[in-house]
Every structure is written in C-alpha cells, then in structure tokens.
Amino acid sequence: MKIVLAAAAAALAAACAAQSGAAAPGQRCGGALWKQMTLADGGKGVNWNPLVTTIAQIAKLAAPARIGASRTTSFQKRVWKLDDVVIERYRVASNGELAFELFDVPSSTYMNAYVPAPSCMTSNATLRKALVKARNGFVSHCPPATPQWQLLGAHAVIFGVGFWNPLKTTLGALANGAELRPLVGLTITQGCGKS
C-alpha cells in the first residue's frame, strides 16, 4: 500500500511540476514567439529606420486574426520610436526579462515594452549590442528591478520592434495586444537621477 501511495504521490508531483513549468516562463528561453521577442530570428523583415509614433496611435491598430512565429504585419516589421513616454512601473520577470508599463500622458493610455535577459538575447552581434545598450540604458540609471512591480515615473525615449502578444491580461497591456518587444533603444530623459 505504501509503495502504491508513494508511486501515486510521485506521479502527481511530476504532473504538477510539468504543468507549472509549462505555465510559467521560469529561468529559460524559448516558446513559439521567442525568436521575435529576442530577435533570435535575426530581425528578419524588420525595417530598422525608426518611425515616430505614440502609444495612442499604436492602441488604434488592428491585431492580426492569427499571431504566428513569423512577422506578418507592418507593425511587426518596423522599429517604432516613442519620443516622450513615461515608464510608469517596471519589474524583472522570472526569466530575467525587464518588463515596463509605459504611460502616454496626452492620451492617458498604457502599453507594455520588454527587454530580454542577456542569456536569451540573439547571438547576432549587431542586434545583441542594441539590446544590451537598451537594457543598460535603464539599469545603469534606475534602481534595480525586482520581481514585484515598482513605481517609477521616469521619462524616456524608447525604440522597439512591434510585437503582437496573444496574452492581454498583463498589467498595462493594450486591448489589441500591441507591445514594443524587444526594445532596441532606451534613454532616460528625466527621473532616475536625471533632471
């Protein structure tokens, strides 16, 4: 009887571990959209000449009917520049990715943006350099990120590749799922010790 109970408990523990591992990102890189999120696809098809926009304009975009592993929309195929955006809050995800909740003052609209963990970044030297520079543009000026959301209120100029996230329940997510992910440029212009 003890052997049967021990085997059942072990099977249950393994099933729970497998299920929880699938639900949480954890300390790993990967997933169906990971190549876009980290530029591991080499930024294939991306126009690297930034187009200035606002969170309010991005919020008006129509999400594609299907979000796949390839970039299919003009939003995904461009680097976008937000000239004066507020980093309302930020945190570090369990996989080391920096998550930002952005705020557009004129439209009172929120949006999310991300920079991957260095261990998950593309191996392409030019693209990796841009990702590291964006990450350092934040971490070298602002308090260290924690797993909990931290209020900040710093102003920044941000450059990022358009990304459609099928998950729209994250704090600050736009209703259409549009994000800037990954960021390829981030300069703090006010806050975090800058005035």
C-alpha positions in Angstrom: 0.0 0.0 0.0 2.8 2.4 0.9 4.5 1.7 -2.4 1.3 2.4 -4.3 0.8 5.7 -2.4 4.4 6.7 -2.9 4.2 6.0 -6.7 0.9 7.9 -6.9 2.4 10.9 -5.0 5.5 10.9 -7.2 3.3 10.8 -10.4 1.1 13.7 -9.0 4.2 15.7 -8.1 5.7 15.1 -11.6 2.4 16.1 -13.3 2.2 19.3 -11.2 5.8 20.2 -11.9 5.3 19.7 -15.6 2.1 21.7 -15.6 3.6 24.5 -13.6 6.7 24.5 -15.8 4.5 25.0 -18.9 2.6 27.8 -17.4 5.4 29.9 -16.1 8.4 31.2 -18.1 11.0 30.3 -15.5 14.7 30.6 -16.0 14.7 29.6 -19.6 14.4 30.9 -23.1 12.1 29.5 -25.7 8.5 29.3 -26.9 6.6 29.8 -30.1 7.2 33.6 -30.2 10.6 33.7 -28.5 12.6 34.3 -31.7 10.6 37.5 -32.3 10.8 38.6 -28.7 14.6 38.3 -28.6 15.5 38.9 -32.2 16.8 35.4 -32.5 15.2 35.4 -35.9 17.8 37.9 -36.9 15.1 40.6 -37.1 14.2 39.2 -40.5 12.0 41.6 -42.4 12.3 44.4 -39.9 12.7 48.0 -41.2 15.4 49.4 -38.8 14.6 53.1 -39.7 12.5 54.1 -36.7 9.1 55.6 -37.3 7.9 58.1 -34.6 4.6 57.2 -33.1 2.6 57.4 -29.8 1.0 54.8 -27.6 -2.4 56.2 -28.6 -1.6 55.6 -32.3 -0.4 52.0 -31.6 -3.6 51.4 -29.5 -5.7 52.1 -32.6 -4.0 49.3 -34.7 -6.0 46.2 -35.5 -4.4 43.0 -34.2 -4.0 40.2 -36.8 -6.5 37.4 -36.7 -3.7 34.9 -36.1 -0.4 35.5 -34.3 2.3 33.2 -35.5 6.0 32.6 -35.2 6.7 34.9 -38.2 6.4 38.6 -38.6 3.4 39.2 -40.9 2.1 42.8 -40.2 3.7 46.2 -40.9 3.6 46.8 -37.1 5.8 43.8 -36.5 8.1 44.7 -39.4 9.3 48.1 -38.1 11.2 49.8 -35.3 9.0 52.3 -33.6 10.1 55.4 -31.6 8.3 56.8 -28.7 9.7 60.3 -28.1 8.5 61.2 -24.6 6.9 58.3 -22.8 6.6 57.7 -19.0 8.0 54.4 -17.6 5.2 54.1 -15.0 6.4 50.9 -13.4 8.8 48.1 -14.1 9.9 44.6 -12.9 12.1 41.7 -13.8 10.4 38.5 -14.9 11.4 35.1 -13.6 13.3 34.6 -16.9 15.3 37.8 -16.4 13.4 39.9 -18.9 12.8 43.5 -18.0 9.1 44.4 -18.2 8.0 48.0 -18.5 4.5 49.5 -18.1 4.6 52.7 -20.3 2.2 55.6 -20.0 1.3 58.2 -22.6 0.3 61.4 -20.8 -1.7 63.2 -23.6 -4.0 60.1 -24.2 -3.8 58.5 -20.7 -3.0 55.2 -22.4 -0.8 52.4 -21.1 1.3 49.9 -23.0 3.9 47.3 -22.3 7.5 47.0 -23.5 10.2 44.5 -22.8 14.0 43.8 -23.0 15.1 40.2 -22.9 17.6 38.8 -20.4 21.1 38.8 -21.8 21.2 35.0 -21.6 18.2 34.9 -24.0 19.3 37.6 -26.5 20.2 36.9 -30.1 23.7 35.8 -31.0 23.8 38.3 -33.9 26.5 40.7 -32.7 24.9 43.9 -34.1 21.4 43.2 -32.7 22.7 41.9 -29.4 24.7 45.1 -29.0 21.5 47.2 -29.4 19.6 45.0 -26.9 22.3 45.2 -24.3 22.5 49.0 -24.8 18.8 49.4 -24.4 18.9 47.3 -21.2 21.9 49.2 -19.9 20.1 52.5 -20.7 17.7 51.6 -17.9 19.7 49.5 -15.4 22.6 51.9 -15.3 20.4 54.8 -14.2 17.4 53.4 -12.3 17.0 51.3 -9.1 17.5 47.6 -9.6 14.4 45.7 -10.8 12.6 43.2 -8.6 10.0 40.6 -9.3 7.3 42.9 -8.0 6.1 45.9 -10.0 7.8 49.1 -8.8 6.5 52.6 -9.4 9.0 54.8 -11.3 7.5 57.8 -13.3 10.7 58.4 -15.3 10.5 59.8 -18.8 12.3 58.1 -21.7 12.9 57.9 -25.4 12.2 54.4 -26.5 12.9 52.4 -29.7 11.3 49.0 -30.1 10.2 46.4 -32.6 6.4 45.9 -32.9 5.1 42.7 -31.3 1.6 41.2 -31.0 1.1 39.5 -27.7 -1.8 37.0 -27.7 -1.9 37.4 -23.8 -3.6 40.7 -23.0 -4.1 40.3 -19.2 -0.7 41.7 -18.1 -0.8 45.0 -16.1 -0.7 47.8 -18.7 -1.5 45.6 -21.7 -3.2 47.3 -24.7 -6.6 45.8 -25.7 -5.1 44.9 -29.1 -2.1 43.1 -27.6 0.4 45.5 -29.2 3.8 45.8 -27.5 7.3 47.0 -28.2 9.3 43.8 -27.8 12.2 43.8 -27.7 13.4 47.3 -27.1 16.5 48.2 -29.1 17.0 51.6 -27.6 16.1 53.3 -24.3 17.3 56.6 -23.0 16.1 58.0 -19.7 15.5 61.7 -20.2 14.0 62.6 -16.7 14.0 60.7 -13.5 16.3 58.1 -12.1 18.7 60.9 -11.2 18.3 62.8 -14.4 16.6 66.2 -14.5 
